[in-house]
Amino acid sequence: MYLRKAWLFMFSRFYHVIIRNLHHIYMIPQMEYVSRHPEKYSEEQMYALDRLAINRMVKAGHITTEGFGMGNLPKDGGYIMCPNHQGKYDTLGIMLTHDKPCSVVMDIDKSNIPLVKQFINLVRGKRMDREDAKQSIKIIREMANEAKQGRKFIIFPEGGYCHNGNSTTEFKPGAFKSAVWSKVPIVPVVLIDSYRVFEERNLRPIKTFVYYLKPLYYADYKDMTTIEIAQTVQKRIQDILNLYKQGKSPSSIAEYC
């Protein structure tokens, strides 16, 4: 049993990334300092520091991520990105391919782990307590207000991830309330093979894919219930995942974005 655990530790990409970046440990207090001084650093500078940390992690972990459909992202104003949820790497893959500063909604407990805490603070992320309905509504209202002002957010409509690979589980209607209240575009985002980064027990090079689909603008969804919006977004994402599972090449899938 001990040898098995030692083997899993040795060949876990997650721990390999940590060990390979120990000489960058100074970034944690640096990120903490920068996040505490918004009067000194712009949103762009804070986002750039997060992306620097991500780039160092993916280099150490032999990870590459390719993005498609960035031209679908609205040019102006705020919007809500709604991806499928596969694992710990999901937000990192999106931020690698999303040049403009964006933020994320995260489970309150997971968001206070060292490094994750600083990472979330830099992008002024939202910490949601899914067990507290009142607090969750407060966070959704904050998102709506900030999206109106031009901020961009990532929220995972599935809530958690179920280790189900390139498949989706039911999208929760509540995840779309912030878009409805703010009337901003909803951008479906497809993550492919993101789960493999930290689930596979090997250190072989790995590639993941991010697809930004055409947005649903307020005119598209204003007459829909949040249940209908959730079903529509989930279907669009699952349709792209199905193409990949059918053997379509990543570049050819981009034609469907």
C-alpha positions as CSV (number, residue, x, y, z in Angstrom):
1,M,0.0,0.0,0.0
2,Y,2.8,2.4,0.9
3,L,4.7,1.7,-2.3
4,R,1.5,2.2,-4.3
5,K,0.9,5.6,-2.7
6,A,4.5,6.6,-3.3
7,W,4.2,5.6,-7.0
8,L,1.0,7.6,-7.4
9,F,2.6,10.6,-5.8
10,M,5.6,10.4,-8.0
11,F,3.6,10.1,-11.2
12,S,0.9,12.6,-10.3
13,R,1.1,15.6,-12.6
14,F,-0.4,17.9,-9.9
15,Y,2.5,17.2,-7.4
16,H,5.0,17.2,-10.2
17,V,4.0,20.7,-11.1
18,I,4.3,21.8,-7.5
19,I,7.7,20.3,-7.0
20,R,9.0,21.7,-10.3
21,N,7.9,25.2,-9.2
22,L,9.3,25.3,-5.7
23,H,11.9,27.8,-6.8
24,H,8.9,30.1,-7.8
25,I,7.5,29.9,-4.3
26,Y,8.1,33.7,-3.9
27,M,5.2,34.2,-6.3
28,I,2.7,33.4,-3.5
29,P,3.5,36.4,-1.3
30,Q,4.0,38.5,-4.5
31,M,0.5,37.6,-5.7
32,E,-0.9,38.3,-2.2
33,Y,0.7,41.7,-2.1
34,V,-0.4,42.7,-5.6
35,S,-4.0,41.6,-4.9
36,R,-4.1,43.7,-1.7
37,H,-3.1,46.9,-3.5
38,P,-5.5,47.6,-6.4
39,E,-4.6,51.2,-6.1
40,K,-1.1,50.4,-7.4
41,Y,-1.9,47.7,-10.0
42,S,-4.4,47.6,-12.8
43,E,-6.8,44.7,-13.5
44,E,-4.6,43.9,-16.5
45,Q,-1.5,43.7,-14.4
46,M,-3.1,41.4,-11.9
47,Y,-4.4,39.2,-14.7
48,A,-1.0,39.1,-16.3
49,L,0.5,37.9,-13.0
50,D,-2.0,35.1,-12.8
51,R,-1.3,34.1,-16.4
52,L,2.4,34.1,-15.6
53,A,1.8,31.6,-12.8
54,I,-0.3,29.5,-15.1
55,N,2.3,29.5,-17.8
56,R,4.9,28.3,-15.4
57,M,2.7,25.5,-14.2
58,V,1.8,24.2,-17.7
59,K,5.5,24.3,-18.7
60,A,6.5,22.3,-15.7
61,G,3.6,19.9,-16.3
62,H,4.2,19.4,-20.0
63,I,0.7,20.7,-20.7
64,T,-0.4,22.7,-23.8
65,T,-3.8,24.2,-24.4
66,E,-5.1,25.3,-27.8
67,G,-8.0,27.7,-28.1
68,F,-10.5,28.1,-30.9
69,G,-13.4,30.5,-31.5
70,M,-11.9,33.5,-29.7
71,G,-13.4,35.7,-32.5
72,N,-16.8,34.8,-31.1
73,L,-16.1,36.6,-27.8
74,P,-18.0,39.9,-27.7
75,K,-15.7,42.8,-28.4
76,D,-17.2,45.2,-25.9
77,G,-18.8,45.0,-22.5
78,G,-19.1,42.2,-19.9
79,Y,-20.3,38.7,-20.5
80,I,-20.7,35.4,-18.7
81,M,-18.7,32.3,-19.9
82,C,-20.4,29.0,-19.1
83,P,-18.1,26.0,-19.6
84,N,-18.5,22.3,-18.9
85,H,-16.6,21.3,-15.8
86,Q,-14.0,18.5,-15.9
87,G,-11.5,19.2,-13.2
88,K,-9.0,21.4,-11.5
89,Y,-7.4,22.6,-14.7
90,D,-10.5,24.0,-16.3
91,T,-10.2,27.7,-15.2
92,L,-6.5,27.7,-16.0
93,G,-7.1,26.5,-19.6
94,I,-9.7,29.2,-20.2
95,M,-7.5,31.9,-18.8
96,L,-4.5,30.8,-21.0
97,T,-6.6,31.3,-24.1
98,H,-8.7,34.4,-22.9
99,D,-6.5,37.5,-23.4
100,K,-8.8,40.0,-21.6
101,P,-9.0,39.9,-17.8
102,C,-11.7,37.7,-16.6
103,S,-12.8,36.4,-13.2
104,V,-14.3,33.1,-11.9
105,V,-16.9,31.9,-9.4
106,M,-15.5,29.2,-7.1
107,D,-16.6,27.0,-4.2
108,I,-15.8,29.0,-1.0
109,D,-14.0,26.1,0.7
110,K,-11.7,25.2,-2.2
111,S,-10.9,28.9,-2.8
112,N,-9.0,29.4,0.4
113,I,-6.2,26.8,-0.3
114,P,-2.8,28.5,-0.5
115,L,-2.0,29.7,-4.0
116,V,-5.6,29.1,-5.1
117,K,-6.5,31.9,-2.6
118,Q,-4.0,34.3,-4.1
119,F,-5.0,33.3,-7.6
120,I,-8.7,34.0,-6.9
121,N,-7.9,37.3,-5.1
122,L,-5.9,38.6,-8.1
123,V,-8.9,38.3,-10.4
124,R,-11.4,39.4,-7.7
125,G,-13.0,36.1,-7.9
126,K,-16.4,35.3,-6.3
127,R,-16.5,32.7,-3.5
128,M,-19.9,30.9,-3.4
129,D,-21.2,28.8,-0.6
130,R,-23.5,26.4,-2.3
131,E,-25.0,25.3,1.0
132,D,-26.1,28.9,1.7
133,A,-28.9,30.0,-0.6
134,K,-28.9,33.6,0.6
135,Q,-25.1,33.9,0.2
136,S,-25.3,32.3,-3.3
137,I,-28.0,34.8,-4.4
138,K,-25.8,37.7,-3.1
139,I,-22.8,36.5,-5.2
140,I,-25.0,36.1,-8.3
141,R,-26.3,39.7,-7.8
142,E,-22.7,40.9,-7.4
143,M,-21.8,39.2,-10.7
144,A,-24.8,40.7,-12.5
145,N,-23.9,44.2,-11.3
146,E,-20.2,43.9,-12.2
147,A,-21.0,42.2,-15.6
148,K,-23.1,45.3,-16.4
149,Q,-20.0,47.4,-15.8
150,G,-18.0,45.4,-18.3
151,R,-16.4,42.6,-16.2
152,K,-16.2,39.1,-17.6
153,F,-16.9,36.0,-15.5
154,I,-16.5,32.2,-15.7
155,I,-19.2,30.2,-13.9
156,F,-19.6,26.4,-14.1
157,P,-23.3,25.5,-14.5
158,E,-22.7,21.9,-13.5
159,G,-21.5,23.1,-10.1
160,G,-18.8,20.5,-9.3
161,Y,-17.2,18.0,-11.6
162,C,-18.1,14.3,-11.7
163,H,-15.0,12.7,-13.3
164,N,-17.1,11.9,-16.4
165,G,-14.5,12.9,-19.0
166,N,-15.8,14.6,-22.2
167,S,-19.5,14.4,-21.2
168,T,-21.7,16.8,-19.3
169,T,-24.1,16.5,-16.4
170,E,-27.2,18.6,-15.9
171,F,-26.6,22.4,-16.0
172,K,-28.2,24.2,-13.1
173,P,-30.6,27.0,-14.1
174,G,-29.4,29.2,-11.2
175,A,-26.0,29.6,-12.9
176,F,-27.7,31.8,-15.6
177,K,-29.5,34.2,-13.3
178,S,-26.6,36.7,-13.3
179,A,-26.7,36.9,-17.1
180,V,-30.5,37.3,-17.1
181,W,-30.4,40.1,-14.5
182,S,-27.5,41.9,-16.2
183,K,-28.8,41.2,-19.8
184,V,-25.2,40.4,-20.9
185,P,-24.2,37.8,-23.4
186,I,-23.8,34.2,-22.4
187,V,-20.8,32.5,-24.0
188,P,-20.9,28.7,-24.0
189,V,-17.3,27.3,-23.6
190,V,-16.3,23.7,-24.4
191,L,-13.5,22.1,-22.6
192,I,-12.0,19.0,-24.1
193,D,-9.6,16.6,-22.4
194,S,-9.1,19.1,-19.5
195,Y,-9.8,16.3,-17.0
196,R,-6.8,14.4,-18.2
197,V,-4.3,16.9,-16.9
198,F,-4.7,16.0,-13.2
199,E,-6.6,12.7,-13.4
200,E,-4.1,10.6,-15.5
201,R,-1.3,9.1,-13.5
202,N,1.6,9.8,-15.9
203,L,3.8,12.6,-16.9
204,R,3.5,12.3,-20.7
205,P,2.9,15.6,-22.6
206,I,-0.8,16.3,-22.8
207,K,-2.9,18.7,-24.9
208,T,-6.3,20.2,-24.0
209,F,-8.7,22.3,-26.1
210,V,-10.9,25.3,-25.4
211,Y,-13.7,26.2,-27.8
212,Y,-15.6,29.5,-27.5
213,L,-19.0,29.1,-29.1
214,K,-21.2,31.9,-30.5
215,P,-22.8,33.8,-27.7
216,L,-26.4,34.0,-26.7
217,Y,-27.2,37.7,-26.6
218,Y,-30.1,39.0,-24.5
219,A,-32.3,39.2,-27.6
220,D,-31.7,35.4,-28.0
221,Y,-32.7,34.4,-24.5
222,K,-34.9,37.1,-23.1
223,D,-38.1,35.0,-23.7
224,M,-36.5,31.8,-22.3
225,T,-36.7,30.5,-18.7
226,T,-33.4,29.8,-17.0
227,I,-34.2,26.1,-17.3
228,E,-34.5,26.5,-21.1
229,I,-31.3,28.6,-21.2
230,A,-29.4,25.9,-19.2
231,Q,-30.7,23.2,-21.6
232,T,-29.7,25.2,-24.7
233,V,-26.2,25.9,-23.5
234,Q,-25.6,22.3,-22.3
235,K,-26.8,20.9,-25.7
236,R,-24.5,23.2,-27.6
237,I,-21.5,22.1,-25.5
238,Q,-22.4,18.4,-25.6
239,D,-22.8,18.6,-29.4
240,I,-19.2,19.7,-29.7
241,L,-18.0,17.1,-27.3
242,N,-19.8,14.4,-29.3
243,L,-18.0,15.5,-32.5
244,Y,-14.7,15.0,-30.7
245,K,-15.8,11.6,-29.4
246,Q,-16.7,10.7,-32.9
247,G,-13.2,11.2,-34.0
248,K,-13.3,14.7,-35.6
249,S,-10.0,16.5,-35.5
250,P,-9.7,19.5,-33.1
251,S,-9.2,21.9,-36.0
252,S,-12.2,20.7,-38.0
253,I,-14.4,21.0,-34.9
254,A,-13.6,24.7,-34.8
255,E,-15.8,25.1,-37.9
256,Y,-18.8,24.3,-35.7
257,C,-18.1,27.1,-33.2
